[in-house]
Amino acid sequence: MSHPSLFSLKSHRLRICLLLMIGLYATVSMRVNLSMGVTCMVNTTANAKPATLSNTSQQVEPSGTCYRRYDEVSAKEDGYGGPLLWSSSMQSLLFSATFYGGLVTIAISGYIADRFGPKMILLFAAIDISIMTMMGPFLASNSYWAYFGARFIMGLGEGFIFPCLNSMAAKWFPPSEKSTVGAIYTSGNQLAAGFTSFLVAGLCSSPLGWPSIFYIFGSLGIIWAIVWQILPRITQTKTNGSLKRRGSTSRKILPTNSNLNIFKRIASPGENCSLNGLFTMVPFISQLVSKNIFGVLSDYMKRHEILDPDVSVKVFQAIGAIGSAVSLIALATLPSCEHPYIALPILMAYGIFFSAGICGFFTSLLSIAPPYSGTMTSISMTYATIANLSGPILITFIDFMGWPNKWMITFLFAASFNILSGIFYVFYGEARVQEWAKPNEKEKPRI
């Protein structure tokens, strides 16, 4: 029995892929909306040093460092005059709360998804994140630590998102589509990180105020959960007979003995909310476009035997790692407050290079052990969560030590890790199904 191509209007695989993308957008947007929303939630002038407050709008010091000086009126006009009195260290802790929660569940979430099926687990994770998001304005207005707890509980749900998504992708899509599919549904990440900051900046300045940020995005998550409960049930009934023949959907139990955060943190009272939203959005928009081009290109070269699957993932990962490192170094050294727009093409280049990793490490995750894709994702995401935690911690530590050139140090650290990880992957990365992970045709996949 032949099946329609991925981009056919009759393709149920495409519908599932798009639904996964929207789900990822909804869940990620509920986390990242705080990164931009906090700028209009917090009273910036209350936590500013007295020396930085005056009635002048801008000051250029002899050293050449320029920054905005704020009084209460100008802060409110630019969107920074919120009611909450949170220091920069308190804000950093809130940004990290979801990652602390994710550390609790990420190590086991993939195994649970592979063992019991990812569909319902993904549903409950999305509902958890949505409810905690909608409770945000009430909790934040009444108790900082209650809001921190809600963000931590959000993280518990987030720990299940990517392992469930990858487990679904490994079971629904053939090897010849994995890079393309991975690029499409992970585009929800870029849509959330890019457009969310822009939308949040608009809501901050609107009469609805900052609470509307959490109510709107939380409602979106609930709507997605309802659709997710209905649509896959229909499409699975129509395509269930084809799953086994795709060769990457059977399940075995794994034996029991066997940088973007930085961009979101840059938003500061140096510019107004809308301009901060623009700088935050650029790298994610460039990722959104380039990753889908790379995904199609990678699968085309593999189908036509232009590149071996192992060679393909190594080439794309090397491009992504080295290109990202160069972009980060340029971002740390070239832009200045006199010429801030130099950062825009550099941020765009960073997004393009970073997106090549979808055809590198991410394709490996979906390919080397399809029955255990959730578990493999949990292992990789455990390390990724630690890296996500290290960003705010590093920035807080640099602030505490009073070191100059905070962002230069931060970006150089990130560039170094990109280079090291790229070299390591070129030597050890693979994309072929491992012998120990080949499916048992007698077993029925759990979806």
DOZA-692095 format. One record per residue (C-alpha): residue number from 1; residue in three letters; x, y, z negated. Coordinates in nm, 3 decimals. Each point is the difference from the previous one (the first is absolute). Layout:
// residues N
[NUM; 'ALA'; [X; Y; Z]] ...
END
This chain:
// residues 447
[1; 'MET'; [0.000; 0.000; 0.000]] [2; 'SER'; [0.145; 0.336; 0.102]] [3; 'HIS'; [-0.028; 0.304; -0.222]] [4; 'PRO'; [-0.029; 0.369; 0.095]] [5; 'SER'; [0.312; 0.213; -0.020]] [6; 'LEU'; [0.059; 0.203; -0.314]] [7; 'PHE'; [-0.113; 0.327; 0.161]] [8; 'SER'; [-0.311; -0.148; 0.162]] [9; 'LEU'; [-0.333; 0.149; -0.109]] [10; 'LYS'; [-0.106; -0.358; -0.076]] [11; 'SER'; [0.297; -0.062; -0.227]] [12; 'HIS'; [-0.106; -0.075; -0.358]] [13; 'ARG'; [0.369; 0.007; -0.092]] [14; 'LEU'; [0.012; 0.367; 0.096]] [15; 'ARG'; [-0.303; 0.076; -0.216]] [16; 'ILE'; [0.158; -0.171; -0.299]] [17; 'CYS'; [0.327; 0.183; 0.069]] [18; 'LEU'; [-0.173; 0.339; 0.010]] [19; 'LEU'; [-0.195; -0.079; -0.315]] [20; 'LEU'; [0.324; -0.090; -0.178]] [21; 'MET'; [0.147; 0.332; 0.118]] [22; 'ILE'; [-0.296; 0.198; -0.137]] [23; 'GLY'; [0.019; -0.191; -0.327]] [24; 'LEU'; [0.368; 0.081; -0.034]] [25; 'TYR'; [-0.072; 0.365; 0.076]] [26; 'ALA'; [-0.271; 0.011; -0.267]] [27; 'THR'; [0.211; -0.161; -0.273]] [28; 'VAL'; [0.323; 0.187; 0.074]] [29; 'SER'; [-0.178; 0.336; 0.027]] [30; 'MET'; [-0.141; -0.050; -0.350]] [31; 'ARG'; [0.355; -0.028; -0.130]] [32; 'VAL'; [0.174; 0.273; 0.199]] [33; 'ASN'; [-0.274; 0.261; -0.041]] [34; 'LEU'; [0.143; 0.080; -0.343]] [35; 'SER'; [0.341; 0.083; 0.150]] [36; 'MET'; [-0.147; 0.297; 0.181]] [37; 'GLY'; [-0.304; 0.056; -0.222]] [38; 'VAL'; [0.209; 0.053; -0.312]] [39; 'THR'; [0.121; 0.332; 0.141]] [40; 'CYS'; [-0.350; 0.145; -0.035]] [41; 'MET'; [-0.085; -0.194; -0.317]] [42; 'VAL'; [0.286; 0.136; -0.206]] [43; 'ASN'; [0.051; 0.358; -0.119]] [44; 'THR'; [0.340; 0.066; 0.157]] [45; 'THR'; [0.062; 0.332; -0.173]] [46; 'ALA'; [-0.056; -0.150; -0.345]] [47; 'ASN'; [0.296; -0.235; 0.044]] [48; 'ALA'; [0.228; 0.241; 0.187]] [49; 'LYS'; [0.302; 0.148; -0.172]] [50; 'PRO'; [-0.059; 0.361; -0.110]] [51; 'ALA'; [0.284; 0.120; 0.220]] [52; 'THR'; [-0.178; -0.128; 0.311]] [53; 'LEU'; [-0.322; 0.191; -0.065]] [54; 'SER'; [-0.036; 0.355; 0.120]] [55; 'ASN'; [-0.225; 0.218; 0.210]] [56; 'THR'; [0.225; -0.040; 0.306]] [57; 'SER'; [-0.095; -0.262; 0.255]] [58; 'GLN'; [0.347; -0.112; 0.107]] [59; 'GLN'; [0.359; 0.026; -0.116]] [60; 'VAL'; [0.329; -0.081; 0.168]] [61; 'GLU'; [0.280; -0.046; -0.248]] [62; 'PRO'; [0.365; 0.085; 0.079]] [63; 'SER'; [0.080; -0.368; 0.036]] [64; 'GLY'; [-0.230; -0.013; 0.301]] [65; 'THR'; [-0.262; -0.216; -0.168]] [66; 'CYS'; [-0.347; 0.130; 0.067]] [67; 'TYR'; [-0.319; -0.087; -0.177]] [68; 'ARG'; [-0.343; 0.137; -0.070]] [69; 'ARG'; [-0.067; 0.188; -0.322]] [70; 'TYR'; [-0.350; -0.047; -0.132]] [71; 'ASP'; [-0.241; 0.189; -0.215]] [72; 'GLU'; [-0.342; -0.152; -0.073]] [73; 'VAL'; [-0.176; 0.184; 0.283]] [74; 'SER'; [0.242; -0.106; 0.274]] [75; 'ALA'; [0.010; -0.356; -0.132]] [76; 'LYS'; [-0.378; -0.033; 0.023]] [77; 'GLU'; [-0.005; 0.153; 0.346]] [78; 'ASP'; [0.242; -0.265; 0.127]] [79; 'GLY'; [-0.183; -0.280; -0.179]] [80; 'TYR'; [0.218; -0.057; -0.307]] [81; 'GLY'; [-0.216; 0.146; -0.275]] [82; 'GLY'; [-0.163; -0.318; -0.133]] [83; 'PRO'; [-0.137; -0.052; -0.352]] [84; 'LEU'; [0.228; -0.285; -0.115]] [85; 'LEU'; [0.314; 0.064; -0.204]] [86; 'TRP'; [0.226; -0.284; 0.114]] [87; 'SER'; [0.376; 0.041; 0.005]] [88; 'SER'; [0.208; -0.127; 0.292]] [89; 'SER'; [0.106; -0.307; -0.201]] [90; 'MET'; [-0.365; -0.080; -0.080]] [91; 'GLN'; [-0.083; 0.026; 0.370]] [92; 'SER'; [0.288; -0.232; 0.091]] [93; 'LEU'; [-0.128; -0.254; -0.249]] [94; 'LEU'; [-0.346; 0.010; 0.158]] [95; 'PHE'; [0.148; -0.059; 0.345]] [96; 'SER'; [0.175; -0.306; -0.139]] [97; 'ALA'; [-0.304; -0.139; -0.184]] [98; 'THR'; [-0.141; -0.189; 0.300]] [99; 'PHE'; [0.338; -0.158; 0.063]] [100; 'TYR'; [0.026; -0.114; -0.362]] [101; 'GLY'; [-0.341; -0.164; 0.043]] [102; 'GLY'; [0.110; -0.151; 0.329]] [103; 'LEU'; [0.303; -0.159; -0.168]] [104; 'VAL'; [-0.235; -0.198; -0.224]] [105; 'THR'; [-0.194; -0.164; 0.284]] [106; 'ILE'; [0.220; 0.015; 0.310]] [107; 'ALA'; [0.211; -0.303; -0.092]] [108; 'ILE'; [-0.301; -0.234; -0.019]] [109; 'SER'; [-0.251; 0.166; 0.233]] [110; 'GLY'; [0.134; -0.159; 0.318]] [111; 'TYR'; [-0.008; -0.351; -0.144]] [112; 'ILE'; [-0.357; 0.056; -0.116]] [113; 'ALA'; [-0.099; 0.127; 0.346]] [114; 'ASP'; [0.160; -0.301; 0.172]] [115; 'ARG'; [-0.149; -0.241; -0.251]] [116; 'PHE'; [-0.358; 0.124; -0.024]] [117; 'GLY'; [-0.039; 0.207; 0.318]] [118; 'PRO'; [0.058; 0.377; 0.036]] [119; 'LYS'; [-0.345; 0.126; 0.105]] [120; 'MET'; [-0.178; 0.027; -0.336]] [121; 'ILE'; [0.318; 0.096; -0.184]] [122; 'LEU'; [0.047; 0.291; 0.239]] [123; 'LEU'; [-0.362; 0.103; -0.059]] [124; 'PHE'; [0.035; 0.013; -0.379]] [125; 'ALA'; [0.334; 0.183; 0.023]] [126; 'ALA'; [-0.158; 0.271; 0.217]] [127; 'ILE'; [-0.294; 0.038; -0.240]] [128; 'ASP'; [0.238; 0.033; -0.296]] [129; 'ILE'; [0.198; 0.276; 0.172]] [130; 'SER'; [-0.317; 0.183; 0.109]] [131; 'ILE'; [-0.159; 0.003; -0.346]] [132; 'MET'; [0.319; 0.119; -0.170]] [133; 'THR'; [0.034; 0.275; 0.263]] [134; 'MET'; [-0.353; 0.132; -0.053]] [135; 'MET'; [0.053; 0.002; -0.377]] [136; 'GLY'; [0.314; 0.213; 0.049]] [137; 'PRO'; [-0.143; 0.353; -0.037]] [138; 'PHE'; [-0.182; -0.081; -0.325]] [139; 'LEU'; [0.297; -0.180; -0.155]] [140; 'ALA'; [0.259; 0.255; 0.116]] [141; 'SER'; [-0.204; 0.289; -0.146]] [142; 'ASN'; [-0.036; -0.170; -0.339]] [143; 'SER'; [0.313; -0.206; -0.064]] [144; 'TYR'; [0.331; -0.025; 0.180]] [145; 'TRP'; [0.065; -0.349; -0.137]] [146; 'ALA'; [-0.347; -0.123; 0.095]] [147; 'TYR'; [0.070; 0.112; 0.355]] [148; 'PHE'; [0.340; -0.167; -0.014]] [149; 'GLY'; [-0.178; -0.322; -0.104]] [150; 'ALA'; [-0.240; 0.030; 0.294]] [151; 'ARG'; [0.292; 0.041; 0.239]] [152; 'PHE'; [0.165; -0.305; -0.155]] [153; 'ILE'; [-0.317; -0.205; 0.055]] [154; 'MET'; [-0.006; 0.124; 0.360]] [155; 'GLY'; [0.350; -0.141; 0.033]] [156; 'LEU'; [-0.121; -0.342; -0.116]] [157; 'GLY'; [-0.234; -0.005; 0.299]] [158; 'GLU'; [0.258; 0.143; 0.238]] [159; 'GLY'; [0.229; -0.289; -0.080]] [160; 'PHE'; [-0.241; -0.224; 0.194]] [161; 'ILE'; [-0.050; 0.218; 0.309]] [162; 'PHE'; [0.298; -0.074; 0.222]] [163; 'PRO'; [0.034; -0.370; -0.091]] [164; 'CYS'; [-0.369; -0.047; 0.087]] [165; 'LEU'; [0.030; 0.198; 0.323]] [166; 'ASN'; [0.304; -0.197; 0.113]] [167; 'SER'; [-0.159; -0.330; -0.100]] [168; 'MET'; [-0.302; 0.090; 0.215]] [169; 'ALA'; [0.221; 0.106; 0.292]] [170; 'ALA'; [0.201; -0.322; -0.008]] [171; 'LYS'; [-0.319; -0.207; 0.013]] [172; 'TRP'; [-0.186; 0.196; 0.269]] [173; 'PHE'; [0.265; 0.091; 0.256]] [174; 'PRO'; [0.240; -0.204; 0.220]] [175; 'PRO'; [0.379; 0.058; -0.003]] [176; 'SER'; [-0.010; 0.184; 0.333]] [177; 'GLU'; [-0.214; 0.276; -0.157]] [178; 'LYS'; [0.158; 0.040; -0.342]] [179; 'SER'; [0.209; 0.313; 0.065]] [180; 'THR'; [-0.290; 0.172; 0.176]] [181; 'VAL'; [-0.250; -0.097; -0.267]] [182; 'GLY'; [0.239; 0.094; -0.279]] [183; 'ALA'; [0.044; 0.343; 0.157]] [184; 'ILE'; [-0.375; 0.053; 0.037]] [185; 'TYR'; [-0.122; -0.093; -0.345]] [186; 'THR'; [0.292; 0.157; -0.185]] [187; 'SER'; [-0.086; 0.323; 0.186]] [188; 'GLY'; [-0.246; 0.047; -0.284]] [189; 'ASN'; [0.302; 0.082; -0.213]] [190; 'GLN'; [0.107; 0.285; 0.228]] [191; 'LEU'; [-0.355; 0.126; 0.044]] [192; 'ALA'; [-0.033; 0.016; -0.378]] [193; 'ALA'; [0.340; 0.152; -0.073]] [194; 'GLY'; [-0.025; 0.252; 0.284]] [195; 'PHE'; [-0.359; 0.110; 0.039]] [196; 'THR'; [-0.087; -0.037; -0.368]] [197; 'SER'; [0.246; 0.270; -0.102]] [198; 'PHE'; [-0.147; 0.230; 0.263]] [199; 'LEU'; [-0.358; -0.073; -0.108]] [200; 'VAL'; [0.088; 0.037; -0.367]] [201; 'ALA'; [0.158; 0.338; 0.068]] [202; 'GLY'; [-0.328; 0.112; 0.160]] [203; 'LEU'; [-0.211; -0.131; -0.288]] [204; 'CYS'; [0.229; 0.174; -0.249]] [205; 'SER'; [-0.080; 0.333; 0.162]] [206; 'SER'; [-0.371; -0.073; 0.050]] [207; 'PRO'; [-0.286; 0.092; -0.235]] [208; 'LEU'; [-0.037; -0.370; -0.083]] [209; 'GLY'; [0.325; 0.013; -0.196]] [210; 'TRP'; [0.248; -0.273; -0.086]] [211; 'PRO'; [-0.254; -0.249; -0.152]] [212; 'SER'; [-0.152; -0.046; 0.347]] [213; 'ILE'; [0.329; -0.160; 0.112]] [214; 'PHE'; [-0.058; -0.300; -0.223]] [215; 'TYR'; [-0.374; -0.030; 0.052]] [216; 'ILE'; [0.028; 0.004; 0.381]] [217; 'PHE'; [0.285; -0.249; 0.030]] [218; 'GLY'; [-0.146; -0.228; -0.269]] [219; 'SER'; [-0.332; -0.009; 0.187]] [220; 'LEU'; [0.183; -0.092; 0.320]] [221; 'GLY'; [0.152; -0.299; -0.178]] [222; 'ILE'; [-0.342; -0.122; -0.117]] [223; 'ILE'; [-0.144; 0.034; 0.353]] [224; 'TRP'; [0.291; -0.202; 0.141]] [225; 'ALA'; [-0.052; -0.273; -0.261]] [226; 'ILE'; [-0.364; -0.038; 0.105]] [227; 'VAL'; [0.093; -0.031; 0.367]] [228; 'TRP'; [0.282; -0.241; -0.085]] [229; 'GLN'; [-0.242; -0.227; -0.182]] [230; 'ILE'; [-0.228; -0.018; 0.307]] [231; 'LEU'; [0.209; 0.017; 0.321]] [232; 'PRO'; [0.268; -0.269; -0.051]] [233; 'ARG'; [-0.273; -0.248; -0.098]] [234; 'ILE'; [-0.162; 0.053; 0.341]] [235; 'THR'; [0.321; -0.013; 0.203]] [236; 'GLN'; [0.139; -0.298; -0.189]] [237; 'THR'; [-0.311; -0.200; 0.090]] [238; 'LYS'; [0.061; 0.077; 0.367]] [239; 'THR'; [0.375; -0.065; 0.004]] [240; 'ASN'; [0.055; -0.262; -0.269]] [241; 'GLY'; [0.044; -0.273; 0.257]] [242; 'SER'; [0.293; 0.181; 0.158]] [243; 'LEU'; [0.200; 0.059; -0.316]] [244; 'LYS'; [0.160; -0.339; -0.022]] [245; 'ARG'; [0.109; -0.002; 0.362]] [246; 'ARG'; [0.200; 0.320; -0.051]] [247; 'GLY'; [0.259; -0.197; -0.189]] [248; 'SER'; [0.067; 0.250; -0.277]] [249; 'THR'; [-0.299; -0.027; -0.226]] [250; 'SER'; [0.029; -0.321; -0.196]] [251; 'ARG'; [0.081; 0.022; -0.368]] [252; 'LYS'; [0.232; -0.190; -0.229]] [253; 'ILE'; [0.063; 0.078; -0.365]] [254; 'LEU'; [0.349; 0.135; -0.053]] [255; 'PRO'; [0.177; -0.229; -0.247]] [256; 'THR'; [0.046; 0.160; -0.338]] [257; 'ASN'; [0.364; -0.110; -0.014]] [258; 'SER'; [0.093; 0.136; 0.319]] [259; 'ASN'; [0.030; 3.010; 0.602]] [260; 'LEU'; [-0.312; 0.196; 0.084]] [261; 'ASN'; [-0.075; 0.068; -0.358]] [262; 'ILE'; [0.276; 0.252; 0.014]] [263; 'PHE'; [-0.176; 0.200; 0.272]] [264; 'LYS'; [-0.320; 0.012; -0.201]] [265; 'ARG'; [0.189; 0.123; -0.306]] [266; 'ILE'; [0.161; 0.291; 0.185]] [267; 'ALA'; [-0.326; 0.196; -0.002]] [268; 'SER'; [0.068; 0.293; -0.231]] [269; 'PRO'; [-0.098; 0.360; -0.063]] [270; 'GLY'; [0.260; 0.114; 0.255]] [271; 'GLU'; [-0.267; 0.014; 0.268]] [272; 'ASN'; [-0.379; -0.002; 0.005]] [273; 'CYS'; [-0.201; -0.322; -0.010]] [274; 'SER'; [-0.076; -0.009; 0.372]] [275; 'LEU'; [0.367; 0.029; 0.099]] [276; 'ASN'; [0.097; -0.269; -0.248]] [277; 'GLY'; [-0.267; -0.218; 0.161]] [278; 'LEU'; [0.155; 0.058; 0.343]] [279; 'PHE'; [0.350; -0.102; -0.109]] [280; 'THR'; [-0.136; -0.308; -0.177]] [281; 'MET'; [-0.211; -0.102; 0.299]] [282; 'VAL'; [0.261; 0.019; 0.278]] [283; 'PRO'; [0.206; -0.317; -0.071]] [284; 'PHE'; [-0.310; -0.209; -0.047]] [285; 'ILE'; [-0.162; 0.117; 0.323]] [286; 'SER'; [0.317; -0.079; 0.195]] [287; 'GLN'; [0.002; -0.345; -0.163]] [288; 'LEU'; [-0.362; -0.053; 0.095]] [289; 'VAL'; [0.073; 0.055; 0.369]] [290; 'SER'; [0.342; -0.164; 0.031]] [291; 'LYS'; [-0.069; -0.316; -0.202]] [292; 'ASN'; [-0.286; -0.101; 0.230]] [293; 'ILE'; [0.219; 0.058; 0.305]] [294; 'PHE'; [0.282; -0.203; -0.156]] [295; 'GLY'; [-0.241; -0.279; -0.096]] [296; 'VAL'; [-0.133; -0.046; 0.352]] [297; 'LEU'; [0.354; 0.027; 0.145]] [298; 'SER'; [0.140; -0.257; -0.242]] [299; 'ASP'; [-0.273; -0.258; 0.071]] [300; 'TYR'; [0.034; 0.061; 0.375]] [301; 'MET'; [0.374; -0.071; -0.008]] [302; 'LYS'; [-0.054; -0.315; -0.206]] [303; 'ARG'; [-0.278; -0.133; 0.225]] [304; 'HIS'; [0.212; 0.056; 0.310]] [305; 'GLU'; [0.313; -0.142; -0.169]] [306; 'ILE'; [0.193; 0.324; 0.040]] [307; 'LEU'; [0.094; -0.022; -0.367]] [308; 'ASP'; [0.011; -0.302; -0.226]] [309; 'PRO'; [-0.232; 0.048; -0.303]] [310; 'ASP'; [0.294; -0.002; -0.241]] [311; 'VAL'; [0.197; 0.247; 0.211]] [312; 'SER'; [-0.306; 0.223; 0.040]] [313; 'VAL'; [-0.059; 0.048; -0.372]] [314; 'LYS'; [0.369; 0.066; -0.062]] [315; 'VAL'; [0.025; 0.260; 0.277]] [316; 'PHE'; [-0.308; 0.190; -0.113]] [317; 'GLN'; [0.098; -0.014; -0.367]] [318; 'ALA'; [0.351; 0.126; 0.076]] [319; 'ILE'; [-0.144; 0.290; 0.201]] [320; 'GLY'; [-0.238; 0.081; -0.282]] [321; 'ALA'; [0.254; -0.017; -0.281]] [322; 'ILE'; [0.285; 0.194; 0.164]] [323; 'GLY'; [-0.231; 0.256; 0.162]] [324; 'SER'; [-0.181; 0.062; -0.329]] [325; 'ALA'; [0.329; 0.047; -0.183]] [326; 'VAL'; [0.126; 0.254; 0.253]] [327; 'SER'; [-0.330; 0.189; -0.020]] [328; 'LEU'; [0.013; 0.011; -0.379]] [329; 'ILE'; [0.356; 0.135; 0.004]] [330; 'ALA'; [-0.103; 0.267; 0.251]] [331; 'LEU'; [-0.302; 0.089; -0.212]] [332; 'ALA'; [0.221; 0.041; -0.306]] [333; 'THR'; [0.252; 0.228; 0.169]] [334; 'LEU'; [-0.152; 0.198; 0.292]] [335; 'PRO'; [-0.328; 0.170; -0.108]] [336; 'SER'; [0.004; 0.302; -0.230]] [337; 'CYS'; [-0.264; 0.221; -0.155]] [338; 'GLU'; [0.086; 0.266; 0.260]] [339; 'HIS'; [-0.060; -0.253; 0.280]] [340; 'PRO'; [-0.240; -0.260; -0.142]] [341; 'TYR'; [-0.146; -0.102; 0.336]] [342; 'ILE'; [0.327; -0.171; 0.094]] [343; 'ALA'; [-0.131; -0.280; -0.221]] [344; 'LEU'; [-0.297; -0.071; 0.228]] [345; 'PRO'; [0.186; -0.171; 0.291]] [346; 'ILE'; [0.219; -0.183; -0.251]] [347; 'LEU'; [-0.307; -0.128; -0.185]] [348; 'MET'; [-0.146; -0.104; 0.333]] [349; 'ALA'; [0.317; -0.192; 0.090]] [350; 'TYR'; [-0.004; -0.166; -0.340]] [351; 'GLY'; [-0.354; -0.122; 0.055]] [352; 'ILE'; [0.089; -0.145; 0.341]] [353; 'PHE'; [0.305; -0.189; -0.127]] [354; 'PHE'; [-0.171; -0.120; -0.317]] [355; 'SER'; [-0.290; -0.144; 0.200]] [356; 'ALA'; [0.236; -0.238; 0.183]] [357; 'GLY'; [0.006; -0.208; -0.319]] [358; 'ILE'; [-0.349; -0.128; 0.084]] [359; 'CYS'; [0.160; -0.200; 0.282]] [360; 'GLY'; [0.284; -0.097; -0.233]] [361; 'PHE'; [-0.048; -0.102; -0.361]] [362; 'PHE'; [-0.381; 0.021; 0.010]] [363; 'THR'; [-0.027; -0.235; 0.297]] [364; 'SER'; [0.227; -0.242; -0.188]] [365; 'LEU'; [-0.241; 0.006; -0.295]] [366; 'LEU'; [-0.288; -0.103; 0.227]] [367; 'SER'; [0.199; -0.257; 0.198]] [368; 'ILE'; [0.245; -0.208; -0.202]] [369; 'ALA'; [-0.258; -0.173; -0.225]] [370; 'PRO'; [-0.360; 0.065; 0.114]] [371; 'PRO'; [-0.166; -0.222; -0.266]] [372; 'TYR'; [0.192; 0.189; -0.268]] [373; 'SER'; [-0.015; 0.353; 0.142]] [374; 'GLY'; [-0.171; 0.132; -0.314]] [375; 'THR'; [0.267; -0.150; -0.224]] [376; 'MET'; [0.281; 0.127; 0.224]] [377; 'THR'; [-0.155; 0.347; -0.008]] [378; 'SER'; [-0.020; -0.010; -0.379]] [379; 'ILE'; [0.369; -0.076; -0.023]] [380; 'SER'; [0.097; 0.283; 0.235]] [381; 'MET'; [-0.249; 0.243; -0.155]] [382; 'THR'; [0.141; -0.064; -0.347]] [383; 'TYR'; [0.328; 0.148; 0.117]] [384; 'ALA'; [-0.182; 0.276; 0.190]] [385; 'THR'; [-0.196; 0.097; -0.312]] [386; 'ILE'; [0.324; 0.029; -0.196]] [387; 'ALA'; [0.132; 0.227; 0.275]] [388; 'ASN'; [-0.319; 0.210; -0.013]] [389; 'LEU'; [0.042; 0.036; -0.375]] [390; 'SER'; [0.363; 0.102; 0.037]] [391; 'GLY'; [-0.086; 0.310; 0.208]] [392; 'PRO'; [-0.191; 0.196; -0.267]] [393; 'ILE'; [0.235; -0.133; -0.269]] [394; 'LEU'; [0.305; 0.121; 0.194]] [395; 'ILE'; [-0.154; 0.344; 0.052]] [396; 'THR'; [-0.094; 0.027; -0.367]] [397; 'PHE'; [0.351; -0.106; -0.103]] [398; 'ILE'; [0.161; 0.261; 0.227]] [399; 'ASP'; [-0.233; 0.265; -0.145]] [400; 'PHE'; [0.091; -0.109; -0.352]] [401; 'MET'; [0.373; 0.016; 0.072]] [402; 'GLY'; [-0.039; 0.342; 0.161]] [403; 'TRP'; [0.202; -0.098; 0.307]] [404; 'PRO'; [-0.011; 0.240; 0.296]] [405; 'ASN'; [-0.107; -0.107; 0.350]] [406; 'LYS'; [-0.262; -0.241; -0.133]] [407; 'TRP'; [-0.149; -0.088; 0.338]] [408; 'MET'; [0.336; -0.043; 0.170]] [409; 'ILE'; [0.101; -0.259; -0.259]] [410; 'THR'; [-0.334; -0.176; 0.032]] [411; 'PHE'; [0.012; -0.022; 0.379]] [412; 'LEU'; [0.361; -0.117; 0.007]] [413; 'PHE'; [-0.088; -0.280; -0.241]] [414; 'ALA'; [-0.287; -0.103; 0.229]] [415; 'ALA'; [0.223; 0.012; 0.310]] [416; 'SER'; [0.259; -0.224; -0.164]] [417; 'PHE'; [-0.257; -0.264; -0.089]] [418; 'ASN'; [-0.139; 0.009; 0.356]] [419; 'ILE'; [0.342; -0.074; 0.146]] [420; 'LEU'; [0.075; -0.282; -0.245]] [421; 'SER'; [-0.338; -0.167; 0.050]] [422; 'GLY'; [0.031; 0.025; 0.380]] [423; 'ILE'; [0.342; -0.168; 0.000]] [424; 'PHE'; [-0.126; -0.276; -0.230]] [425; 'TYR'; [-0.302; -0.067; 0.224]] [426; 'VAL'; [0.208; -0.021; 0.319]] [427; 'PHE'; [0.197; -0.286; -0.156]] [428; 'TYR'; [-0.285; -0.191; -0.164]] [429; 'GLY'; [-0.331; 0.105; 0.160]] [430; 'GLU'; [-0.211; -0.256; 0.193]] [431; 'ALA'; [-0.340; -0.019; 0.168]] [432; 'ARG'; [-0.052; -0.369; 0.078]] [433; 'VAL'; [-0.226; -0.224; -0.206]] [434; 'GLN'; [0.211; -0.184; -0.255]] [435; 'GLU'; [-0.008; -0.378; -0.010]] [436; 'TRP'; [-0.129; -0.011; -0.358]] [437; 'ALA'; [-0.288; 0.232; 0.094]] [438; 'LYS'; [-0.137; -0.185; 0.303]] [439; 'PRO'; [-0.373; -0.060; -0.050]] [440; 'ASN'; [-0.169; -0.328; -0.073]] [441; 'GLU'; [-0.271; -0.030; 0.264]] [442; 'LYS'; [-0.224; -0.198; -0.238]] [443; 'GLU'; [-0.036; 0.290; -0.239]] [444; 'LYS'; [-0.271; 0.258; 0.039]] [445; 'PRO'; [0.106; 0.366; -0.030]] [446; 'ARG'; [-0.154; 0.217; -0.269]] [447; 'ILE'; [-0.119; 0.341; 0.116]] 
END
